[in-house]
Amino acid sequence: IPLANQKLFHNCVLCSTTYSAALSLVHLAHLRLRDFRNYQLLDADFTPGFHLLLGCNAQGKTNILEAIHLLANLRSFRGVGSSAMVQHEKSGWFVGGEVVGTGSHEVKMYWSPKERQLGLNGQTVQKLSDYLGTLRTVAFTSEDLALVKGVGRGRRRYMDFLLVQTAPTYLSLLQRYTRALRNRNALLKKKPVDKNALDSFTMELVKIGNEIISYRAELIPQISPNVTEAHRRIAPAGEDLSVEYIPSVKSDFFEELSRTQDRELKLGSTTIGPHRDDLALMLHDKPAADFASEGQKRAVAIALKIAQAEHLTNFHGSPPVLLIDDVMGELDIERRKGFLPLMESCNEGRGQIFMTCTEENWPSELSSSMHRWDIVNGTIHPSN
């Protein structure tokens, strides 16, 4: 059954959300893969708790995390398209499972070059709002370094990820803003420009854009203390990190658009607005992207993700599913301990964690509570 909005399914960059602050625990109870990456066939049951995926490189550990992330976010954390996830010489992939919260929910996703399907409880998903919220995840991966040294798009996604999960109207605002921006840019490229139509889309862009700016400006002071504290736990003493919202609009959005209109007509695109916002990540009052070492950048990225998970836990009253891809191997013993408060709160709340390792290098304080799985050449089995 085709998904009603295939473009949103293929390009969605936002995580799912449920808006009540008093939610019951949500966890992945079953995962089913068919022709996904190196998994021809996989069926595995998971309880709440800590699941350690052990195996050598290139055996499929990260692929399992990617599939779980896909169920929650409708996109890969590797930043690749759906075609890259199809097993060699197969026609398409299937990812499905059972998500347990207040009830049990069956989720199914299928992709091929000719067909896309998204199902929830046996019904075709017609709108993203009908699906988003089924499962919430926060992933810790090597790609997180882009939060520090990459372009602003990744940092805008970081803000939007949190706001979509904590503000009921935010996803709709983003979708409306994207449509208005796309239409306005199309008009700027068309010569001669339809002035009346351009003014109409400008007013719409300003109205929606100001709401987005307001949400982001309110969010950052809320999460900044979490980021600073998380960084303090995993970085050497004296390495002070601060986070600041840098809006593209400095004063009045409409006036700034009016002043730059001649330039926009030459470029054929809108140069000011929330689509150009950024976060300033300052280490010792200097931009981390420019002055931090690779190790320091890694610590900043991990602190951002820890704060993300903690903010969602505090808001919803239950933790998201944590997906940790071999992060422990990149940290020394002292820095690994910075993860303990997050992991312990997840375990105490009967949350769920999936972590990949090539060897048993996790904090020993958590060893007794782990479920160990051996991953070998696209297969998964409980460790003996």
Secondary structure, DSSP 8 states (H G I E B T S, - for coil): ---S-HHHHHH---------SS----EEEEEEEEEETTEEEEEEE--SEEEEEE--TTSSHHHHHHHHHHHHHSS-TT---GGGGB-TT-S-EEEEEEEESSSEEEEEEEEETTEEEEEETTEE--SHHHHTTS--EEEE-GGGGHHHHS-HHHHHHHHHHHHHHH-TTHHHHHHHHHHHHHHHHHHHHSSS--HHHHHHHHHHHHHHHHHHHHHHHHHHHHHHHHHHHHHHHHS-TT--EEEEEE-S--S-HHHHHHHTHHHHHHHTS--SSGGG-EEEEEETTEEHHHH--HHHHHHHHHHHHHHHHHHHHHHHSS--EEEEES-GGGS-HHHHGGGHHHHHHHHHTT-EEEEEESS--S-GGGGGGEEEEEE-SS-EEE--
